[in-house]
Amino acid sequence: MVVDMNSRVKRLLVAAVSMAVLAGTAAPGAASAVPAARPEVQAAMQGFVDAGFGGVQVRVHDKQGEWVGSAGVRKLGSSAKPPTDGSFWVGSVTKTVTATVVLQLVAEGKVKLDAPVAGYLPRLGLDRRITTRMLLQHTSGLFAYTGEYYDDGTVVPGIPVVGQEWVDNRFRRYTPEELVRFALSKPARFAPGTDQNYSNTNYTVALLLIEKVTGHSYADEVGRRIIRPLGLTGTVVPGNRTQLPGPHAHGYYRYTDKGETKVVDVSRMNLSLLAGAGDMISTTKDLRTFISALMSGKLLPAPLLAQMRDPHGKLGYGLGLFVQDLGPTCGGIVYQHNGSPPAGYGAIMYSSPDGTKTLTASVTMGDQDINPATEFPKALTKLLTATFCTTS
């Protein structure tokens, strides 16, 4: 599983077995959870495991209440299922959090969306045509420090995120400025504002912007503005922390090195590699609380929330959110951001426009030889259908 589930070149995780394994389980302390219901969601959840993924935990919240369940295994060699509110690496779901903090600063008059970012961060030597808006909607043209993949098949390598090289260096510490300066040492992909390309660099620059404008660390600002006000007890900005806190499912990375197939437990990793862009830890419960609060207008003024949700370009990307139309029989527009770190884990976060119907989930890789880029979209489609397209 390689970096992000929403980019054209990277994705993740899929379909149905015995109803005994499918039974939903209420999360500890979640009185509103509804056990042993929603057979369509249960079947779709199990579908990920049937397709070869290691495990999955799913949380659905709507007018019927809240349902949680899990399938597969918590760890290879064990029969225990993943915890239904276990922690996991959320990958690029982090971008929605980063964008929310930046837009709060816009609301406070501390940042201007269409002002040059170079004015706030003069030491970096950024192209003065790049604005804050361009960072958040991936139209800056900045080289992606994890590498660029072009439509013609050309690859311009960046910091390794695959194979033995990543495995050997997965505990290396990076600073945000180090990542950005590496990206700036490479040619821009396009002139600012002329195209759109998903790039982690944009959101690491946004992290530096937050720190410069506030005078506080990114972790402090996310804690003060998002984590503590919403009571997100399972959400962490890890910095150089490598260990998932509390109960969690293990994620694995299967790869080939010098003709030999290897499987490595990558539950522990240092995601300073994706600072501000894909490094956070959370739970399905916290992601549900966050996306519901965001969509219902509790975190941003209505005009800025509207801009966040306004799709732009070929990616259908607003400011830290993807906009997806599920069609008239499935409720129409939903807002989402999925994600994954370099390997092992995938996160799913979807919401209706008013925040009253949400789907949050985590998928882990096991030791099966599957292609996540093909299997994950199929399984996700079934889960979305089961969640948003059924009324029972």
C-alpha positions as CSV (number, residue, x, y, z in Angstrom):
1,M,0.0,0.0,0.0
2,V,1.8,3.2,-1.2
3,V,1.1,6.6,0.1
4,D,-2.4,8.0,-0.7
5,M,-5.7,6.5,-1.7
6,N,-6.9,9.6,-3.5
7,S,-4.1,10.3,-5.9
8,R,-4.1,8.8,-9.4
9,V,-1.1,6.6,-8.8
10,K,-1.7,5.4,-5.3
11,R,-4.6,3.7,-3.5
12,L,-5.3,0.9,-1.1
13,L,-7.7,-2.0,0.2
14,V,-12.5,-5.1,-0.4
15,A,-16.2,-8.4,-0.1
16,A,-18.5,-11.4,1.9
17,V,-18.4,-14.6,4.2
18,S,-20.3,-16.1,7.2
19,M,-22.8,-14.1,9.1
20,A,-21.3,-15.3,12.4
21,V,-18.1,-13.4,11.6
22,L,-20.1,-10.4,10.4
23,A,-21.9,-9.5,13.6
24,G,-21.3,-5.8,14.6
25,T,-19.9,-5.1,18.0
26,A,-20.6,-2.0,20.1
27,A,-17.6,0.0,21.0
28,P,-16.8,0.2,24.7
29,G,-18.6,3.2,26.2
30,A,-20.6,3.9,23.1
31,A,-24.1,3.6,24.4
32,S,-25.6,4.7,21.0
33,A,-23.9,1.9,19.1
34,V,-26.4,-0.5,17.5
35,P,-25.1,-4.1,17.5
36,A,-26.0,-7.0,15.1
37,A,-27.7,-4.8,12.4
38,R,-27.1,-3.4,9.0
39,P,-26.4,-6.6,7.1
40,E,-25.4,-4.7,4.0
41,V,-22.7,-2.8,5.8
42,Q,-21.6,-6.0,7.5
43,A,-21.2,-7.8,4.2
44,A,-19.4,-4.9,2.6
45,M,-17.0,-4.7,5.5
46,Q,-16.3,-8.4,5.3
47,G,-15.6,-7.9,1.6
48,F,-12.3,-6.2,2.3
49,V,-11.1,-9.3,4.1
50,D,-12.4,-11.7,1.4
51,A,-10.4,-9.7,-1.1
52,G,-7.2,-10.3,0.9
53,F,-6.9,-7.4,3.3
54,G,-5.9,-8.2,6.8
55,G,-8.6,-6.5,8.8
56,V,-11.1,-3.7,8.8
57,Q,-13.1,-1.6,11.4
58,V,-16.1,0.4,10.3
59,R,-18.3,3.0,12.0
60,V,-21.5,4.3,10.5
61,H,-23.4,7.1,12.1
62,D,-26.8,8.3,10.9
63,K,-30.4,8.9,12.0
64,Q,-30.7,5.3,13.1
65,G,-27.8,5.8,15.6
66,E,-24.3,4.5,15.4
67,W,-23.1,1.1,14.3
68,V,-19.6,-0.3,14.6
69,G,-18.1,-3.6,13.5
70,S,-14.8,-5.2,12.5
71,A,-13.7,-8.2,10.5
72,G,-10.5,-10.0,9.7
73,V,-7.7,-10.2,12.2
74,R,-6.0,-7.9,14.6
75,K,-2.6,-9.5,14.0
76,L,-1.3,-12.2,11.7
77,G,-1.4,-15.5,13.5
78,S,-4.2,-14.4,15.8
79,S,-7.9,-15.1,15.5
80,A,-8.9,-11.9,17.4
81,K,-10.7,-9.3,15.3
82,P,-9.5,-5.7,15.0
83,P,-10.7,-3.5,17.9
84,T,-13.7,-1.5,16.8
85,D,-12.3,1.8,18.1
86,G,-8.6,1.0,17.7
87,S,-6.0,3.6,16.8
88,F,-4.5,3.7,13.3
89,W,-2.3,5.9,11.0
90,V,-4.8,8.0,9.1
91,G,-2.5,9.2,6.3
92,S,-3.9,12.0,4.2
93,V,-7.0,12.5,6.3
94,T,-4.5,14.7,8.0
95,K,-4.8,17.2,5.1
96,T,-8.4,18.0,6.0
97,V,-7.3,18.8,9.6
98,T,-4.5,21.0,8.3
99,A,-6.8,22.8,5.9
100,T,-9.3,23.4,8.6
101,V,-6.6,25.1,10.8
102,V,-5.4,27.3,7.9
103,L,-9.0,28.3,7.1
104,Q,-9.5,29.2,10.8
105,L,-6.5,31.5,10.5
106,V,-8.1,33.0,7.4
107,A,-11.3,33.6,9.3
108,E,-9.2,35.4,12.0
109,G,-7.6,37.6,9.4
110,K,-4.1,36.2,10.1
111,V,-3.8,34.6,6.6
112,K,-5.2,35.6,3.3
113,L,-6.2,32.8,0.9
114,D,-5.1,34.6,-2.2
115,A,-1.9,36.2,-0.9
116,P,1.5,34.8,-1.8
117,V,2.7,32.2,0.7
118,A,6.2,33.6,0.2
119,G,5.1,36.7,2.1
120,Y,4.6,34.6,5.2
121,L,7.6,32.3,4.6
122,P,10.2,34.5,2.9
123,R,13.2,32.2,3.8
124,L,12.0,29.3,1.7
125,G,12.3,31.1,-1.6
126,L,8.9,30.0,-2.9
127,D,7.6,31.1,-6.2
128,R,5.7,34.3,-5.4
129,R,2.8,33.2,-7.6
130,I,1.9,30.4,-5.2
131,T,-1.0,31.4,-2.9
132,T,-2.4,29.8,0.2
133,R,-5.4,28.6,-1.8
134,M,-3.1,26.9,-4.3
135,L,-1.5,24.9,-1.5
136,L,-4.9,23.7,-0.2
137,Q,-6.3,22.8,-3.6
138,H,-3.1,21.2,-5.0
139,T,-2.6,23.8,-7.8
140,S,0.8,25.2,-6.7
141,G,2.9,22.9,-9.0
142,L,5.3,22.2,-6.2
143,F,7.3,19.0,-6.7
144,A,6.0,16.1,-4.5
145,Y,8.8,15.2,-2.2
146,T,7.7,11.5,-2.2
147,G,8.2,11.5,-6.0
148,E,6.3,12.5,-9.2
149,Y,4.4,10.2,-11.4
150,Y,3.5,11.5,-14.9
151,D,0.8,10.4,-17.2
152,D,3.3,9.0,-19.8
153,G,4.7,6.7,-17.2
154,T,7.7,8.8,-16.3
155,V,8.7,8.7,-12.6
156,V,10.9,11.4,-11.0
157,P,12.1,9.8,-7.7
158,G,11.7,11.5,-4.4
159,I,12.2,10.4,-0.8
160,P,11.7,6.6,-1.0
161,V,8.3,5.3,0.1
162,V,8.4,1.8,-1.3
163,G,10.6,-1.3,-1.2
164,Q,13.5,-2.3,1.0
165,E,14.8,1.3,1.0
166,W,11.7,2.6,2.7
167,V,11.6,-0.4,5.1
168,D,15.2,0.2,6.2
169,N,14.5,4.0,6.7
170,R,11.0,3.9,8.1
171,F,12.1,5.3,11.5
172,R,14.2,8.1,10.0
173,R,13.3,11.6,11.4
174,Y,12.5,14.4,9.0
175,T,11.8,18.1,9.7
176,P,9.1,19.9,7.7
177,E,11.6,22.4,6.4
178,E,13.9,19.6,5.3
179,L,11.0,18.0,3.3
180,V,10.1,21.3,1.7
181,R,13.6,22.3,0.8
182,F,14.1,18.9,-0.8
183,A,11.0,19.5,-2.9
184,L,12.1,23.0,-3.9
185,S,15.4,21.6,-5.1
186,K,13.5,19.8,-7.8
187,P,11.8,21.4,-10.9
188,A,8.2,22.4,-10.4
189,R,5.7,20.2,-12.0
190,F,3.9,23.1,-13.6
191,A,3.5,26.9,-13.3
192,P,1.4,27.9,-10.2
193,G,-2.3,27.9,-10.9
194,T,-2.1,26.3,-14.4
195,D,-2.9,22.7,-13.4
196,Q,-3.7,20.4,-10.5
197,N,-1.6,17.6,-9.0
198,Y,-1.9,15.9,-5.6
199,S,1.3,16.7,-3.7
200,N,2.1,16.2,0.0
201,T,4.5,19.1,-0.3
202,N,1.6,21.5,-0.4
203,Y,0.4,20.5,3.1
204,T,3.9,20.4,4.7
205,V,4.3,24.1,3.5
206,A,0.8,24.7,5.0
207,L,2.2,23.3,8.3
208,L,5.1,25.8,8.2
209,L,2.6,28.6,7.4
210,I,0.5,27.7,10.5
211,E,3.6,27.7,12.7
212,K,5.0,31.0,11.3
213,V,1.7,32.9,11.6
214,T,0.8,31.6,15.1
215,G,4.2,31.3,16.7
216,H,3.2,27.9,18.0
217,S,3.9,24.4,16.8
218,Y,1.6,22.7,14.4
219,A,0.8,20.1,17.1
220,D,-0.1,22.8,19.6
221,E,-2.4,24.6,17.2
222,V,-4.2,21.3,16.1
223,G,-4.6,20.5,19.8
224,R,-6.0,23.9,20.7
225,R,-8.2,24.3,17.7
226,I,-9.4,20.8,16.9
227,I,-8.5,18.0,19.3
228,R,-9.4,19.5,22.7
229,P,-12.5,21.4,21.7
230,L,-14.0,18.3,20.0
231,G,-12.8,15.9,22.8
232,L,-10.8,13.8,20.4
233,T,-9.2,11.6,23.0
234,G,-7.8,9.1,20.4
235,T,-6.2,11.7,18.0
236,V,-2.5,12.4,18.1
237,V,-0.1,14.6,16.1
238,P,2.8,12.2,16.6
239,G,5.9,14.1,15.6
240,N,8.6,11.5,15.8
241,R,6.5,9.1,17.8
242,T,6.5,5.6,16.2
243,Q,4.1,3.7,18.3
244,L,0.3,3.6,17.9
245,P,-1.3,4.2,21.3
246,G,-3.7,1.8,23.0
247,P,-5.4,-1.1,21.2
248,H,-4.8,-1.3,17.5
249,A,-4.6,-3.6,14.5
250,H,-1.3,-4.4,13.0
251,G,-0.6,-3.4,9.4
252,Y,1.8,-5.3,7.1
253,Y,3.8,-4.5,4.0
254,R,4.4,-7.2,1.4
255,Y,7.1,-6.4,-1.2
256,T,9.8,-8.1,-3.3
257,D,13.5,-7.4,-2.7
258,K,16.1,-9.1,-5.0
259,G,13.6,-11.7,-6.1
260,E,12.6,-12.6,-2.5
261,T,9.0,-11.9,-1.2
262,K,9.0,-10.3,2.2
263,V,6.3,-9.4,4.7
264,V,7.1,-6.8,7.4
265,D,4.9,-5.6,10.3
266,V,4.9,-1.8,9.8
267,S,2.6,-0.9,12.7
268,R,5.5,1.2,14.0
269,M,6.9,3.9,11.7
270,N,8.0,7.5,11.8
271,L,5.6,9.6,9.8
272,S,7.5,12.8,10.2
273,L,8.0,12.0,6.5
274,L,4.5,13.3,5.9
275,A,4.4,16.2,8.3
276,G,1.1,18.1,8.1
277,A,0.1,16.0,5.1
278,G,-0.3,12.4,6.3
279,D,1.2,11.8,9.7
280,M,-1.7,11.8,12.2
281,I,-3.1,9.0,14.4
282,S,-6.8,8.7,15.1
283,T,-9.8,6.4,15.6
284,T,-13.0,5.9,13.7
285,K,-14.9,7.6,16.5
286,D,-12.7,10.7,16.5
287,L,-12.8,10.9,12.7
288,R,-16.6,10.7,12.8
289,T,-16.7,13.5,15.5
290,F,-14.4,15.7,13.4
291,I,-16.0,15.4,10.0
292,S,-19.5,15.8,11.5
293,A,-18.4,19.0,13.3
294,L,-16.7,20.3,10.2
295,M,-19.7,19.7,7.9
296,S,-22.2,21.1,10.4
297,G,-20.4,24.4,10.6
298,K,-18.9,24.1,14.1
299,L,-15.3,24.7,13.0
300,L,-15.5,27.2,10.2
301,P,-17.7,30.2,9.2
302,A,-20.2,29.3,6.4
303,P,-18.5,31.3,3.6
304,L,-15.2,29.5,4.2
305,L,-16.8,26.1,4.6
306,A,-18.5,26.7,1.3
307,Q,-15.1,27.4,-0.3
308,M,-13.6,24.4,1.3
309,R,-16.4,22.3,-0.3
310,D,-16.2,23.9,-3.7
311,P,-14.6,21.3,-6.1
312,H,-11.8,22.4,-8.3
313,G,-10.0,20.9,-11.3
314,K,-9.6,17.4,-12.5
315,L,-9.3,16.0,-8.9
316,G,-12.7,17.5,-7.8
317,Y,-10.7,18.8,-4.8
318,G,-11.8,21.7,-2.7
319,L,-9.6,23.1,0.1
320,G,-8.6,19.9,1.9
321,L,-11.7,17.8,0.8
322,F,-12.7,15.7,-2.2
323,V,-16.2,16.2,-3.5
324,Q,-17.9,13.1,-4.7
325,D,-21.3,12.6,-6.3
326,L,-22.8,9.2,-5.4
327,G,-25.8,9.8,-7.6
328,P,-29.5,10.6,-6.8
329,T,-30.3,7.2,-5.4
330,C,-27.5,7.4,-2.8
331,G,-28.0,10.9,-1.5
332,G,-26.0,12.8,-4.1
333,I,-23.0,14.8,-3.0
334,V,-20.7,13.6,-0.1
335,Y,-17.5,15.1,1.1
336,Q,-14.5,12.9,1.8
337,H,-10.8,12.4,2.4
338,N,-9.3,9.0,2.5
339,G,-5.6,8.3,3.1
340,S,-2.8,5.9,3.9
341,P,0.8,6.2,5.0
342,P,3.5,4.5,2.9
343,A,2.3,1.0,3.8
344,G,0.1,-1.1,6.1
345,Y,-2.9,1.1,6.8
346,G,-5.8,2.9,5.1
347,A,-8.3,5.4,6.4
348,I,-11.8,6.1,5.1
349,M,-13.8,9.3,6.0
350,Y,-17.1,10.3,4.3
351,S,-19.9,12.6,5.3
352,S,-23.2,13.9,4.0
353,P,-23.3,17.7,3.5
354,D,-24.9,18.4,6.9
355,G,-22.7,16.0,8.9
356,T,-25.5,13.8,10.0
357,K,-24.5,10.7,8.1
358,T,-20.9,9.6,8.2
359,L,-18.8,6.6,7.4
360,T,-15.3,6.2,9.0
361,A,-13.2,3.2,8.8
362,S,-9.7,1.8,8.9
363,V,-8.3,-1.0,6.7
364,T,-5.1,-2.9,7.4
365,M,-2.9,-4.9,5.0
366,G,-2.1,-8.5,5.7
367,D,0.2,-11.0,4.0
368,Q,-1.9,-11.7,0.9
369,D,-0.6,-11.0,-2.6
370,I,-3.2,-8.5,-3.8
371,N,-3.1,-5.2,-5.8
372,P,-4.6,-2.6,-3.5
373,A,-5.0,-0.2,-6.4
374,T,-7.6,-2.5,-8.0
375,E,-9.1,-4.2,-5.0
376,F,-9.6,-1.2,-2.7
377,P,-11.8,0.8,-5.1
378,K,-14.1,-2.2,-5.6
379,A,-14.5,-2.9,-1.9
380,L,-14.9,0.8,-1.1
381,T,-17.7,1.1,-3.7
382,K,-19.6,-1.7,-2.0
383,L,-19.2,-0.1,1.4
384,L,-20.3,3.3,0.1
385,T,-23.4,1.6,-1.5
386,A,-24.2,-0.2,1.7
387,T,-23.8,3.0,3.8
388,F,-25.4,5.7,1.6
389,C,-27.6,3.9,-0.8
390,T,-29.8,1.8,1.6
391,T,-32.6,3.0,3.7
392,S,-33.1,0.0,6.0
